[in-house]
Amino acid sequence: MKVTIDRFEGNFAICEKSDRTMISISKDKIPSGAKEGDILSIEGNNIKIDIGGTAKRKKVVDDLMNDLWK
């Protein structure tokens, strides 16, 4: 499963799933250095940052912002 970190609240990362529902993941379960906007790959108890997916998402958002401000 892939989720995107939406925000941090207290000891939890609030993440959005592909169906747009939200889940809470304890901060101590996510990789250190994870930040808002990062995509996490969850397989069982293993959670890691999807570096390629995060970069791809960032490019899409950057392109949208550039189109908006032209």
N, C-alpha and C positions, 0 to 999 in steps of 0.2 A: 504494500500500500504506500502511496506517496501522499504527503501532506505539505502544506505551506505554512510556515510560522507567520501568524497574523500579528501577534503581540505577546508580551509577557505580562502576567498579572501575579504578583506575589511570587510564589514558588512554582508557578506553572507557565508553560508555553501554551498559548491558545492557538490551535492549528486548524486550518481549513482543509477538509477532504475534497476530492474531486466532485462529489455530489453537493458541494457547498455547505455541508453540515460542519459543525465545529466540534473539536475534541480538545481535551486538556491533557497535557503530558507533563509529568513532574520534571522540573528543570534538571534534577540529578540524573535523569534517564537520557537526556539529549546530549550530543557531543559538545564539549566546551568550545566556545567560539561561535556557536550557532547564533544567528541574529534574525531579526524580523525580515521576512521576504525569502529566507532560505527554504529550499525544498528538502524535506527529510524523506528518506527511504526507510520504511519500517518492515522488517521481516522477522516475525516472532518477537523475541526480546532484543533483537539487534536493530539499533537505530543509527543511521549515519547520514551525513549531509550529502545530498546528490549535487555535486559540484557542477557537473555538466548541465543538469536540469535547471539549477539556479542561474547559471550564466545565460542559458537560453531564455529563461523567463525575464531576466534583467534586460536583455537585448530587445525583446518584444516591447516591454514597458518603455524603454528608452526611445525606440522607434516611434511609438505612439505619442510620446511627449514631444519629440522633434516635429512630427507632423502637426501636432496641435499648435505649436508656437511658430510655424512658418507663415 
